[in-house]
Amino acid sequence: MSVRVRRVYDPAEPEDGVRVLVDRLWPRGLAKDAARVDEWPKALTPSTELRRWYHAGEGSYEEFAERYEAELAAGEAAGALDSLRDLVREGDVTLLTASKTPERSHATVLTRLLEG
């Protein structure tokens, strides 16, 4: 089983497995049928406050990752993370994001938690 991160705008590939959109908002300019998204667990996404703080450039990626992990440890987000872990145990999962830099996004934090 593997977890990988791809941009949601990239065409689907057979090795994607279950395609999970991990952004809170639907990607601009992308038709839902073209995205081929299998799951969209909004509870896994960073809070609006955290997302705004990070995009405003107020903190480092490392601090963002720490705060995001704390959000994932509680409530509905923790349950959604457990469900995603179950999907990973069953087969390949691709985390989809609209981020232009997926390697410095919440999707990478999720990948680390799922593989760790």
PyMOL commands that set and color helices and strands:
alter all, ss='L'
color gray80, all
select helices_A, chain A and resi 14-16+32-35+42-44+48-55+61-72+75-90+102-104+106-115
alter helices_A, ss='H'
color red, helices_A
select strands_A, chain A and resi 3-7+18-21+93-97
alter strands_A, ss='S'
color yellow, strands_A
deselect
rebuild
show_as cartoon
